[in-house]
Amino acid sequence: MQKPMLSIQSQSSFSFFDLWEALGKPFQIEAKVVPNELPSLDGCVPFEVLHFVFNQREFLKFRVGDLINTSRSMEDTYIDLLEKIFGNKKYWVVRTINSVTICIKHRNSNSRDNLEQSNTKFIWELRDVDKGDIFTEECRRSAEHPKGFDKRTEGLGMIVKDWASQLEILGHLSTGGSMNHCGWNSCLESLSTGVPIAAWPTH
């Protein structure tokens, strides 16, 4: 009889098991925590991936600190523990405010007016993403902008009404700053490319 497939839904559980096995199973774990029939991960990961991971660990020696996605209001006890573990090493606790909505329609209108009058070069990804699945045509609606705005800003700015590669834009030498919605990925991409953030949480 074929054994049922075991699925690990939690990344943290998988990471724990992977490290536990890689260290030679240094301590015993009850079967109810890690089933005895759980197959070994040996040979499951290509050599190229392992080589990449080990290289990253070497690079960690040169880091100036650590960026952690949490906050004292959520995990105060664990942040105190991190202070003891890190000692004198710097670390920054970051919590993006993506649960607050302050970007309402008339503010978008004001932003357009100010942007046009500033005579500053820009790329604006403008779309309505809160109506459902943005990858289906019926939900892919573009936000409106004043008549003639495209023509008046021609040669100065670009409006993208679909998905845009944010990392490529941020990595371009001409990009001097980014107003973004404070999502975790957007913040990390801005920080990794060294681009200042004008924070405007929208979701």
DRENGUDREN-95855 format. One record per residue (C-alpha): residue number from 1; residue in one letter; chain; x, y, z. Coordinates in steps of 0.02 Angstrom, whole numbers. Layout:
 resi resn chain   east  north     up
  NUM    A     A      X      Y      Z
...
This chain:
 resi resn chain   east  north     up
    1    M     A      0      0      0
    2    Q     A     69    169    -50
    3    K     A    101    289     93
    4    P     A      7    455     88
    5    M     A    106    606     34
    6    L     A    161    719    177
    7    S     A    148    904    144
    8    I     A    238   1035    251
    9    Q     A    134   1193    240
   10    S     A    243   1302    350
   11    Q     A    408   1371    286
   12    S     A    472   1391    463
   13    S     A    437   1207    500
   14    F     A    527   1153    343
   15    S     A    676   1265    382
   16    F     A    686   1194    559
   17    F     A    683   1015    495
   18    D     A    811   1054    360
   19    L     A    933   1131    485
   20    W     A    902    994    614
   21    E     A    946    861    486
   22    A     A   1095    958    416
   23    L     A   1170    968    591
   24    G     A   1159    779    609
   25    K     A   1000    777    715
   26    P     A   1090    840    872
   27    F     A    940    807    985
   28    Q     A    789    693    986
   29    I     A    619    756    931
   30    E     A    456    669    975
   31    A     A    371    577    832
   32    K     A    217    685    851
   33    V     A    325    836    808
   34    V     A    428    758    667
   35    P     A    352    594    603
   36    N     A    475    448    595
   37    E     A    429    411    415
   38    L     A    473    587    358
   39    P     A    597    559    215
   40    S     A    771    633    217
   41    L     A    806    793    122
   42    D     A    973    725     65
   43    G     A    985    741   -124
   44    C     A    828    847   -138
   45    V     A    920   1011   -166
   46    P     A   1032   1035   -320
   47    F     A   1217   1068   -287
   48    E     A   1205   1240   -370
   49    V     A   1073   1295   -244
   50    L     A   1174   1231    -96
   51    H     A   1329   1320   -163
   52    F     A   1231   1482   -176
   53    V     A   1165   1465      3
   54    F     A   1337   1430     75
   55    N     A   1407   1582    -16
   56    Q     A   1272   1690     61
   57    R     A   1322   1629    234
   58    E     A   1500   1684    199
   59    F     A   1440   1856    147
   60    L     A   1347   1873    313
   61    K     A   1516   1898    397
   62    F     A   1528   2068    314
   63    R     A   1354   2132    357
   64    V     A   1335   2289    460
   65    G     A   1173   2233    543
   66    D     A   1008   2144    520
   67    L     A    837   2204    461
   68    I     A    693   2115    547
   69    N     A    509   2119    497
   70    T     A    422   2139    664
   71    S     A    377   2269    796
   72    R     A    373   2285    986
   73    S     A    184   2292    985
   74    M     A    182   2118    907
   75    E     A    335   2029    977
   76    D     A    406   2132   1119
   77    T     A    477   1981   1214
   78    Y     A    569   1915   1062
   79    I     A    643   2085   1021
   80    D     A    715   2092   1198
   81    L     A    789   1919   1166
   82    L     A    865   1980   1002
   83    E     A    952   2120   1096
   84    K     A   1037   1990   1207
   85    I     A   1082   1878   1060
   86    F     A   1150   2016    948
   87    G     A   1246   2103   1086
   88    N     A   1334   2253   1009
   89    K     A   1285   2210    830
   90    K     A   1163   2332    751
   91    Y     A    990   2277    701
   92    W     A    835   2369    644
   93    V     A    656   2318    677
   94    V     A    543   2369    535
   95    R     A    355   2354    525
   96    T     A    273   2414    365
   97    I     A    106   2500    391
   98    N     A     15   2412    250
   99    S     A   -145   2389    351
  100    V     A   -188   2574    351
  101    T     A   -278   2659    207
  102    I     A   -248   2845    183
  103    C     A   -234   2860     -5
  104    I     A   -407   2919    -54
  105    K     A   -462   2975   -227
  106    H     A   -449   3165   -208
  107    R     A   -271   3147   -142
  108    N     A   -223   3058   -303
  109    S     A   -294   3208   -396
  110    N     A   -190   3328   -289
  111    S     A    -36   3221   -320
  112    R     A    -60   3235   -508
  113    D     A    -79   3424   -500
  114    N     A     76   3444   -391
  115    L     A    176   3324   -498
  116    E     A    131   3418   -656
  117    Q     A    176   3587   -581
  118    S     A    341   3525   -507
  119    N     A    418   3499   -679
  120    T     A    505   3344   -609
  121    K     A    538   3190   -713
  122    F     A    439   3039   -654
  123    I     A    373   2864   -685
  124    W     A    201   2837   -611
  125    E     A    126   2663   -599
  126    L     A    -57   2707   -595
  127    R     A   -188   2572   -580
  128    D     A   -336   2521   -474
  129    V     A   -280   2362   -387
  130    D     A   -410   2346   -249
  131    K     A   -554   2278   -351
  132    G     A   -506   2094   -355
  133    D     A   -383   1986   -451
  134    I     A   -273   2108   -548
  135    F     A   -220   1969   -666
  136    T     A   -394   1952   -740
  137    E     A   -450   2073   -875
  138    E     A   -614   2119   -791
  139    C     A   -523   2180   -635
  140    R     A   -381   2267   -723
  141    R     A   -448   2444   -716
  142    S     A   -338   2596   -731
  143    A     A   -363   2745   -618
  144    E     A   -420   2903   -705
  145    H     A   -317   3059   -732
  146    P     A   -363   3233   -797
  147    K     A   -392   3259   -982
  148    G     A   -233   3318  -1067
  149    F     A   -119   3262   -925
  150    D     A    -24   3142  -1039
  151    K     A      7   3275  -1168
  152    R     A     57   3410  -1043
  153    T     A    185   3295   -962
  154    E     A    249   3220  -1125
  155    G     A    439   3208  -1122
  156    L     A    439   3237   -935
  157    G     A    351   3087   -862
  158    M     A    284   2915   -900
  159    I     A    122   2838   -837
  160    V     A    119   2648   -828
  161    K     A    -58   2577   -820
  162    D     A     -7   2396   -798
  163    W     A    123   2297   -700
  164    A     A    295   2377   -696
  165    S     A    463   2304   -642
  166    Q     A    489   2407   -485
  167    L     A    662   2333   -452
  168    E     A    725   2384   -625
  169    I     A    657   2560   -602
  170    L     A    734   2578   -429
  171    G     A    899   2509   -490
  172    H     A    914   2637   -630
  173    L     A   1044   2771   -599
  174    S     A    922   2911   -641
  175    T     A    800   2862   -502
  176    G     A    818   2984   -358
  177    G     A    675   2931   -246
  178    S     A    518   2825   -233
  179    M     A    345   2860   -164
  180    N     A    280   2687   -122
  181    H     A    136   2604    -32
  182    C     A    244   2535    111
  183    G     A    228   2352     65
  184    W     A    367   2242    134
  185    N     A    437   2198    -37
  186    S     A    432   2378    -96
  187    C     A    525   2436     59
  188    L     A    658   2301     40
  189    E     A    683   2340   -144
  190    S     A    703   2525   -108
  191    L     A    826   2491     34
  192    S     A    927   2365    -67
  193    T     A    948   2489   -210
  194    G     A    985   2636    -94
  195    V     A    835   2738   -153
  196    P     A    752   2856    -27
  197    I     A    569   2817     12
  198    A     A    426   2941     24
  199    A     A    310   2828    125
  200    W     A    125   2832     79
  201    P     A     34   2676    145
  202    T     A   -115   2631     35
  203    H     A   -170   2453     77
